[in-house]
Amino acid sequence: MKNLEIIRRGRTFAQASLIITGLLFGPNVKAEKLRVVQDDSAQTITVFREGGTEPILVQVARADHRPYLHPLVAPDGKGVLTEYS
């Protein structure tokens, strides 16, 4: 994926990040350049639009908690589609 810049923090890169980025690219969606950051200490994978500072998607997969996605920002950037429960 030439439109994807991956930044690794820590020793391993979760396979889930590939699933997440696959979900972001649909057949009818114009591909944007994205930056994916894995933070092993926080146990998160965060996706940003190129040049953006606010995440458009965060996967949290802590060892002591069920994995979840939050936030997941709407494609038009107007609102968050998930809520933390």
C-alpha positions as a Markdown table, in Angstrom:
| # | Residue | x | y | z |
|---|---|---|---|---|
| 1 | Met | 0.0 | 0.0 | 0.0 |
| 2 | Lys | 1.9 | 3.0 | -1.2 |
| 3 | Asn | -0.5 | 5.4 | 0.5 |
| 4 | Leu | 0.3 | 4.1 | 4.0 |
| 5 | Glu | 3.1 | 5.2 | 6.2 |
| 6 | Ile | 3.7 | 2.8 | 9.1 |
| 7 | Ile | 5.5 | 3.9 | 12.3 |
| 8 | Arg | 6.4 | 1.2 | 14.7 |
| 9 | Arg | 6.9 | 1.7 | 18.4 |
| 10 | Gly | 8.1 | -1.3 | 20.3 |
| 11 | Arg | 9.1 | -4.8 | 19.2 |
| 12 | Thr | 6.0 | -6.2 | 17.3 |
| 13 | Phe | 3.5 | -4.9 | 14.8 |
| 14 | Ala | 0.0 | -6.3 | 15.3 |
| 15 | Gln | -1.7 | -8.0 | 12.4 |
| 16 | Ala | -4.9 | -6.2 | 13.3 |
| 17 | Ser | -3.5 | -3.0 | 11.9 |
| 18 | Leu | -3.6 | -4.6 | 8.4 |
| 19 | Ile | -7.2 | -5.5 | 9.0 |
| 20 | Ile | -8.0 | -1.9 | 10.2 |
| 21 | Thr | -6.3 | -0.3 | 7.2 |
| 22 | Gly | -8.1 | -2.8 | 4.9 |
| 23 | Leu | -11.4 | -1.6 | 6.3 |
| 24 | Leu | -10.5 | 2.0 | 5.6 |
| 25 | Phe | -9.9 | 1.3 | 1.9 |
| 26 | Gly | -13.1 | 0.2 | 0.2 |
| 27 | Pro | -13.6 | -0.3 | -3.5 |
| 28 | Asn | -15.6 | 2.9 | -3.8 |
| 29 | Val | -13.5 | 5.1 | -1.5 |
| 30 | Lys | -10.8 | 7.4 | -2.7 |
| 31 | Ala | -7.6 | 6.4 | -0.9 |
| 32 | Glu | -6.0 | 8.9 | 1.4 |
| 33 | Lys | -2.5 | 8.8 | 2.7 |
| 34 | Leu | -2.6 | 7.5 | 6.2 |
| 35 | Arg | -0.2 | 7.2 | 9.1 |
| 36 | Val | -0.5 | 4.2 | 11.4 |
| 37 | Val | 1.2 | 4.3 | 14.8 |
| 38 | Gln | 1.6 | 1.3 | 17.1 |
| 39 | Asp | 2.3 | 2.0 | 20.7 |
| 40 | Asp | 3.3 | -1.1 | 22.6 |
| 41 | Ser | 3.2 | 0.6 | 26.0 |
| 42 | Ala | -0.3 | 1.9 | 25.6 |
| 43 | Gln | -1.2 | -1.3 | 23.6 |
| 44 | Thr | -2.9 | 0.7 | 20.9 |
| 45 | Ile | -2.8 | 1.1 | 17.1 |
| 46 | Thr | -3.8 | 4.6 | 16.0 |
| 47 | Val | -4.6 | 5.8 | 12.4 |
| 48 | Phe | -4.2 | 9.4 | 11.4 |
| 49 | Arg | -4.8 | 11.2 | 8.1 |
| 50 | Glu | -1.6 | 12.4 | 6.6 |
| 51 | Gly | -0.7 | 15.7 | 8.3 |
| 52 | Gly | -3.4 | 15.2 | 10.9 |
| 53 | Thr | -3.0 | 15.3 | 14.6 |
| 54 | Glu | -6.4 | 13.9 | 15.6 |
| 55 | Pro | -6.8 | 10.1 | 15.2 |
| 56 | Ile | -9.5 | 8.8 | 12.9 |
| 57 | Leu | -9.4 | 5.3 | 14.4 |
| 58 | Val | -7.8 | 3.8 | 17.5 |
| 59 | Gln | -7.7 | 0.1 | 18.3 |
| 60 | Val | -7.1 | -0.6 | 22.0 |
| 61 | Ala | -6.0 | -4.2 | 22.7 |
| 62 | Arg | -4.8 | -4.3 | 26.3 |
| 63 | Ala | -3.9 | -7.6 | 27.8 |
| 64 | Asp | -6.3 | -7.1 | 30.7 |
| 65 | His | -9.3 | -5.8 | 28.7 |
| 66 | Arg | -11.4 | -6.8 | 25.7 |
| 67 | Pro | -10.2 | -5.2 | 22.5 |
| 68 | Tyr | -12.2 | -2.3 | 21.1 |
| 69 | Leu | -12.2 | 0.5 | 18.5 |
| 70 | His | -12.7 | 4.0 | 19.7 |
| 71 | Pro | -12.9 | 6.6 | 18.3 |
| 72 | Leu | -13.9 | 5.7 | 14.7 |
| 73 | Val | -14.5 | 9.0 | 13.0 |
| 74 | Ala | -17.1 | 9.2 | 10.2 |
| 75 | Pro | -15.5 | 9.3 | 6.7 |
| 76 | Asp | -16.6 | 12.9 | 6.2 |
| 77 | Gly | -14.9 | 13.8 | 9.6 |
| 78 | Lys | -18.2 | 15.0 | 11.0 |
| 79 | Gly | -18.8 | 13.0 | 14.1 |
| 80 | Val | -17.6 | 9.8 | 15.9 |
| 81 | Leu | -19.3 | 6.5 | 15.0 |
| 82 | Thr | -18.3 | 4.7 | 18.2 |
| 83 | Glu | -18.6 | 5.3 | 21.9 |
| 84 | Tyr | -16.6 | 3.9 | 24.8 |
| 85 | Ser | -18.8 | 1.7 | 27.1 |
